[in-house]
Amino acid sequence: MKTTTRTLSALVAAGLALSSLPALALEPFQADYKANYMGMQANGTMTLAAAGGNQWRYTLAIQNQLANLSQSTVFEERDGALRPLSSNDKSSLLVKKKNVEAKYDWDSGQATWSGDVKPDRAGPVKLKAGDMDALLINLAIARDLAAGKPLNYRMVDEGRVKPMSYKVVGKENVTVNGKQQQATKVSRVDGTKELIAWIVPDLPVPARLLQKENGQDALDLTIKSLR
């Protein structure tokens, strides 16, 4: 469950030959998703809210009869980049619960993790300019695809560093707020897993997120409405 949501959050793309356009401005929103998780229907929500000063709080929540997942990242916009400051990741599956806190200390240049985390995943991990956690990449991919930027990211999440890259695999129509819109599909294959995101122009988050494992759908989020 942890791997599924974290990996799904880590959606990125690489090498798109588009003209340079301004990045989408950050604005509060709530996106409601129809979800399928562990073979059961679920509700999914993504929200972005101001957190005071130049800070924002971005949250993803998924819930059904078996599981309750919640990820939240506080970040700031610095020189056009989205820079994580702290995050909280909670999950509950039947009687199994997990709660992990992260701190991204840019003054010391280190990220650390506490709570239900293994000692070898607690850090510290040395930070580099442009580093993001897995969840925050959801916002970055939509902004950078619209701006025509190379979408190469370094994910720093729960004691690990991992470069990630997606490739464009085509176009497809999706429905947002009852209207059909054309989305760009990007895909990343990692061993037996494939992650696919549908990006719609002017939409701050992916319109659809799909994780496939061993060729089977593991988690599917499809947007219903955005406000």
N, C-alpha and C positions, 0 to 999 in steps of 0.2 A: 504493500500500500504506500509506504513512504517513498520507495523508488519510483512508483508510478506517478505520483503527484509531483515530485521534485523533477523527474525527467520531463514530464509533460510541460511544467512551468518553464523549462530551459529551451525554448524555441527560438532559433536564430537562423539567419540566412547569410550567404556569402556571394560576392562578385557579381552584382547586378549592374549591367551597363546602362544606367539611366542618367539623365541630366540632373545636376545638383539643384535641389529645391529646398526652401526653408523647412525646418523640422516643425511638426505639428505642435502647437502651443498646448501646454498642460491645462486641462480644465476638468473640474469634478464631473464624475459620471457614475452611473450604476448600470451594469450589463447583466441581464438575467439569461441563464443558459438552461437548455434541456440537456440533461446528462445521462449517460449510461455508464455505470461503474460496477465492476464485479458481476456483470450480467444482469443488473437490476437498474431500474429507473431511479434517477436522483435529481435533485435541484442544485444548480450551480449559480454562483453570483461573483462578479468581479466589481470592485468599487475603487474609486480614487477620490480622496478627500483631502482638503488642506489641513495641515497639522501645525500651522503657526510659522511665522517667518517665511523662509524660503523652503520649508519642508512640506512633504506630502506623505500620505499613508495609502498604500496600495494593498488591497486585500482580495484573496481568492478563498471562497468557501464552497464545499461540496458536501451534500448530506443525503443519505437514504436510510433504509431500515437497519443496515448493517454497519455503516460507517459515518463518521463526522470528521471532516478534514477542514482545517483552517490555516492559511498562511497569510502573514501580514508583514510588509516591509515599509519602514520609514526611510525616505530618501530625500536628497536635495538635487536641484539642477545646478550643475557647475560647468560653465563654459560649454553649454549645450549638451553635456553628458548627464546621465542619471546616475547619481552616486549613492549607494546604500549606506545608511548610518546604523540601523539596527533592524532585526527581524525576529519574528516569533512563528514557530511552526508547531501546530498541535494536531494530533490525530487520535481518534478513538475507534477501535474496531472490536465490537463485542466487549470483552473484558480487558482487552489490551489497550493501554494508553501511552502516549508519548508527547513530551513537551520539550522543545529545544529553543533556546534563546541565542541570538547572534549579535555581536557588536563589531562594527567596522570603524576602527579608530584611525582616522586619516592623519591625525597629528603624529601618532607613533608609527603609522604605516603598517598596522597589523589588524588582522581579523581573528576573533576568538569565539568559541561556542561553549555553552553551558547547559545544564539540565540533563535530559536523557540522551546523552551522547557518549560514545566510547572514548576512552582516553586518547587514542591515536587520532581521533577526529576533533579534538577540542582546540587544536591550534597551539600557538599562533601560526597564521599564514601571512606571509609578506604580501602587502597590497601593491598593485601597480595602477597607474592612471587608467581609467576605463573599466576597471573590474566591476562586476555586478553579481548579485546573487541570482539564483535560478528564476525566481518569480519575476524579478524586475526586467528580465530580458523580454517578457511578453510585451511590455510597453516600448522597449527599445526597437524591437523588430518592426513594429507598425510605423513608428516615427522614421526610422532609417530607410525602410523600404520606400516610403513616400518621398524622402529626400534624395533617393538615388545613391546613398552612401554604401560603401563596402560593409557588409554586415558580418564582420568577424569579431567575435566576442571572446573574452576570457571569463569563465564562470568561477567564482570563488564561493563555495557553498559547503557547509558542514565539514570543514577541515580538508577540503580537496580543491584542487585547481584543475580546470578542464577546458581546453579550447573547443568551441563548437561551431559547426558550419552547416547551413542548409543550402540546397540548390532549388532553383525554380523548376517545377515539373509541369506547369501549364496554367490554364485559366478555367474557372468554373463558376456558374451562377449560384448565389446563395440568397436566402431571404432574410432581410433585416427590417424589423418594424413593419412587416407585411409587404415590403417592396423587394423585388428582385434586383440584386446588384452583382456585378462581376468581381470575382475575387482572384487574386494571384495565389496559386498553391506552391508552397515550399516544403521540401522534404529533407529529412536527415535519417540515415540508416546507421545504426550502432549495433553491430552484431546481429542478434535475432530480433532487435527492436527497430521499428520505424516510427518516426514522429512526423506528423504532417500538420501544417497550419494553413488556413485560408485567410488571406489579408485583403480587406476591402479598403479602397481609398477613403480617407477622412474618418475611418473608424479607429479609435485609439487602442483597441485590443483586437486579437484575432477573432474573426467571425465563427471559426470552428477550429477545434483542436482535437486531434485523433492520435492515440498511441496504439500501435499494433505490436503484438508479441507473438513470435512464431507464426506470423501470418494471420493471427486472430485479433479482432478488436478488443483492447483491454480497457480503454477509457475514451469516451467520446463526449465532447462538449460542443453543442451547437447553439449559437446565440438565438434568443427569442425576441429580446427587445433591448434598446439602449435609451437611457434618459439621463 
